[in-house]
Amino acid sequence: MKYAAVITTVVAAAALLFGAWGRFSAAGRREFDEMAGILPFFSWYAGLALALLAAICWVWLARRSSR
């Protein structure tokens, strides 16, 4: 389960970085204009969901190891 939490955390960070770059920077908005903008938009929200899942995994692992 620890590997799953680490992998989820890394993928969430990468998705959030790409989504933030594509949505909030001038270079990202130039690169992903009009309909292509769905990629960073989806990546941002997928990253948020994965970050929540990673946090749940880490809390579950911390509680399990304290027993």
VODRENFI-76633 format. One line per field, with one value per atom (N, C-alpha, C): residue in three letters; chain; atom name; x, y, z. Coordinates in steps of 0.001 Angstrom, whole numbers, padded with zeros to 6 digits, always signed. Each point is the difference from the previous one (the first is absolute). Layout:
N
type: Ala	... .
mol: A	... .
atom: CA	... .
px: X	... .
py: Y	... .
pz: Z	... .
//
This chain:
67
type: Met	Met	Met	Lys	Lys	Lys	Tyr	Tyr	Tyr	Ala	Ala	Ala	Ala	Ala	Ala	Val	Val	Val	Ile	Ile	Ile	Thr	Thr	Thr	Thr	Thr	Thr	Val	Val	Val	Val	Val	Val	Ala	Ala	Ala	Ala	Ala	Ala	Ala	Ala	Ala	Ala	Ala	Ala	Leu	Leu	Leu	Leu	Leu	Leu	Phe	Phe	Phe	Gly	Gly	Gly	Ala	Ala	Ala	Trp	Trp	Trp	Gly	Gly	Gly	Arg	Arg	Arg	Phe	Phe	Phe	Ser	Ser	Ser	Ala	Ala	Ala	Ala	Ala	Ala	Gly	Gly	Gly	Arg	Arg	Arg	Arg	Arg	Arg	Glu	Glu	Glu	Phe	Phe	Phe	Asp	Asp	Asp	Glu	Glu	Glu	Met	Met	Met	Ala	Ala	Ala	Gly	Gly	Gly	Ile	Ile	Ile	Leu	Leu	Leu	Pro	Pro	Pro	Phe	Phe	Phe	Phe	Phe	Phe	Ser	Ser	Ser	Trp	Trp	Trp	Tyr	Tyr	Tyr	Ala	Ala	Ala	Gly	Gly	Gly	Leu	Leu	Leu	Ala	Ala	Ala	Leu	Leu	Leu	Ala	Ala	Ala	Leu	Leu	Leu	Leu	Leu	Leu	Ala	Ala	Ala	Ala	Ala	Ala	Ile	Ile	Ile	Cys	Cys	Cys	Trp	Trp	Trp	Val	Val	Val	Trp	Trp	Trp	Leu	Leu	Leu	Ala	Ala	Ala	Arg	Arg	Arg	Arg	Arg	Arg	Ser	Ser	Ser	Ser	Ser	Ser	Arg	Arg	Arg .
mol: A	A	A	A	A	A	A	A	A	A	A	A	A	A	A	A	A	A	A	A	A	A	A	A	A	A	A	A	A	A	A	A	A	A	A	A	A	A	A	A	A	A	A	A	A	A	A	A	A	A	A	A	A	A	A	A	A	A	A	A	A	A	A	A	A	A	A	A	A	A	A	A	A	A	A	A	A	A	A	A	A	A	A	A	A	A	A	A	A	A	A	A	A	A	A	A	A	A	A	A	A	A	A	A	A	A	A	A	A	A	A	A	A	A	A	A	A	A	A	A	A	A	A	A	A	A	A	A	A	A	A	A	A	A	A	A	A	A	A	A	A	A	A	A	A	A	A	A	A	A	A	A	A	A	A	A	A	A	A	A	A	A	A	A	A	A	A	A	A	A	A	A	A	A	A	A	A	A	A	A	A	A	A	A	A	A	A	A	A	A	A	A	A	A	A	A	A	A	A	A	A .
atom: N	CA	C	N	CA	C	N	CA	C	N	CA	C	N	CA	C	N	CA	C	N	CA	C	N	CA	C	N	CA	C	N	CA	C	N	CA	C	N	CA	C	N	CA	C	N	CA	C	N	CA	C	N	CA	C	N	CA	C	N	CA	C	N	CA	C	N	CA	C	N	CA	C	N	CA	C	N	CA	C	N	CA	C	N	CA	C	N	CA	C	N	CA	C	N	CA	C	N	CA	C	N	CA	C	N	CA	C	N	CA	C	N	CA	C	N	CA	C	N	CA	C	N	CA	C	N	CA	C	N	CA	C	N	CA	C	N	CA	C	N	CA	C	N	CA	C	N	CA	C	N	CA	C	N	CA	C	N	CA	C	N	CA	C	N	CA	C	N	CA	C	N	CA	C	N	CA	C	N	CA	C	N	CA	C	N	CA	C	N	CA	C	N	CA	C	N	CA	C	N	CA	C	N	CA	C	N	CA	C	N	CA	C	N	CA	C	N	CA	C	N	CA	C	N	CA	C	N	CA	C	N	CA	C .
px: +000818	-000818	+000864	+001200	+000865	+000431	+000267	+000369	-001141	-001208	-001161	-000130	+000258	-000080	+001092	+001195	+001098	-000283	-000429	-000293	-001140	-001039	-001126	+000432	+000869	+000491	+000805	+000868	+000832	-000849	-000946	-000866	-000884	-000492	-000811	+000812	+001239	+000857	+000263	+000265	+000256	-001241	-001161	-001243	-000311	+000216	-000250	+000971	+001261	+000973	-000362	-000334	-000385	-001277	-000965	-001258	+000184	+000808	+000246	+000747	+000976	+000736	-000933	-000811	-000876	-001135	-000468	-001148	+000392	+001085	+000273	+001210	+000778	+001151	-000300	+000643	-000215	+000493	+001138	+000529	-000933	-000548	-000923	-001295	-000505	-001220	+000240	+001212	+000330	+000085	+000602	+000187	-001322	-000852	-001265	-001154	-000253	-001104	-001256	-001112	-001311	-000262	-000252	-000406	+001143	+001231	+001133	+000134	-000658	+000059	-000653	-000712	-000632	+001063	+001163	+001047	+000513	+000438	+000422	-001159	-001186	-001181	-000292	-000037	-000238	+001148	+001225	+001162	-000025	-000406	-000073	-000962	-001216	-000987	+000302	+000608	+000437	+001116	+000881	+001058	-000547	-001029	-000629	-000627	-000684	-000618	+001063	+001076	+001076	+000711	+000137	+000616	-000866	-001298	-000908	+000129	+000053	+000174	+001340	+001053	+001316	-000023	-000662	-000096	-000738	-001054	-000743	+000887	+000777	+000918	+001043	+000579	+001022	-000581	-001192	-000634	-000291	-000487	-000295	+001287	+001079	+001274	+000525	-000130	+000469	-000791	-001294	-000835	+000295	+000244	+000294	+001342	+000986	+001324	+000076	-000933	+000029	-000622	-000640	-000627	+000968 .
py: -001193	+001193	+001259	-000114	+001170	+000397	-000990	+000299	+000701	-000427	+000643	+001448	+000263	+001372	+000868	-000537	+000766	+000285	-001016	+000173	+000990	-000104	+000917	+001432	+000170	+001329	+000602	-000787	+000495	+000339	-000865	+000259	+001217	+000151	+001166	+001284	-000019	+001188	+000350	-001008	+000253	+000550	-000567	+000478	+001428	+000293	+001354	+001006	-000375	+000894	+000291	-001041	+000196	+000821	-000310	+000741	+001456	+000271	+001385	+000753	-000644	+000653	+000305	-000968	+000177	+000975	+000111	+000870	+001390	+000124	+001256	+000767	-000562	+000742	+000482	+001073	+000555	-000977	-000641	-000961	-001202	-000450	-001133	+000347	+001205	+000415	+000175	+000427	+000094	-001395	-000922	-001358	-000750	+000150	-000730	+000983	+000470	+000938	-000751	+000640	-000484	-001429	-000933	-001356	-000808	+000313	-000721	+000320	+001062	+000378	-000997	-000971	-001023	-000885	-000142	-000859	+000527	+001257	+000482	+000154	+000303	+000109	-001335	-001070	-001332	-000431	+000301	-000385	+000655	+001256	+000723	-000700	-000308	-000623	-001468	-000697	-001377	+000002	+000974	+000127	+000270	+000847	+000257	-001271	-000762	-001244	-001012	-000094	-000922	+000447	+001308	+000500	-000353	+000094	-000401	-001490	-000799	-001443	-000313	+000698	-000214	+000371	+001095	+000398	-001055	-000546	-001064	-001226	-000357	-001144	+000235	+001201	+000298	-000012	+000535	-000032	-001439	-000783	-001408	-000751	+000260	-000650	+000450	+001266	+000510	-000618	-000118	-000606	-001481	-000679	-001431	-000276	+000852	-000243	+000375	+000824	+000391	-001063	-000959	-001053	-001067 .
pz: +000000	+000000	+000000	+000587	+000030	-001411	-000851	-001378	-000729	+000256	-000629	+000446	+001265	+000505	-000616	-000138	-000595	-001475	-000722	-001424	-000196	+000809	-000102	+000304	+000977	+000335	-001146	-000602	-001104	-001217	-000337	-001153	+000263	+001220	+000338	-000129	+000463	-000110	-001461	-000820	-001421	-000688	+000296	-000605	+000446	+001268	+000490	-000615	-000137	-000626	-001458	-000743	-001393	-000103	+000831	-000030	+000370	+001001	+000402	-001091	-000613	-001078	-001176	-000371	-001152	+000233	+001235	+000275	+000462	+000751	+000689	-000516	-000915	-000519	-001422	-000375	-001341	-001074	+000242	-000972	-000144	+001092	-000052	-000712	+000224	-000688	-001495	-000390	-001430	-000623	+000729	-000529	-000107	+000992	+000050	-000104	-001204	-000204	-000439	+000092	-000414	+000471	-000911	+000393	+000610	-000314	+000590	+001479	+000465	+001401	+000937	-000556	+000835	+000661	-000624	+000571	+001336	+000095	+001318	+000968	-000511	+000861	+000674	-000783	+000548	+000907	-000414	+000791	+001376	+000067	+001272	+000951	-000474	+000873	+000290	-000948	+000267	+001046	-000068	+000994	+001386	+000069	+001297	+000574	-000853	+000459	+000437	-000755	+000370	+001272	+000196	+001231	+001208	-000153	+001076	+000279	-001048	+000165	+000672	-000394	+000613	+001475	+000338	+001410	+000810	-000555	+000686	+000196	-001018	+000112	+001086	+000035	+001001	+001409	+000178	+001328	+000399	-000929	+000291	+000372	-000714	+000323	+001363	+000308	+001301	+001140	-000179	+001055	+000153	-001124	+000047	+000655	-000245	+000575	+001480	+000469	+001416	+000913	-000572	+000806	+000403 .
//
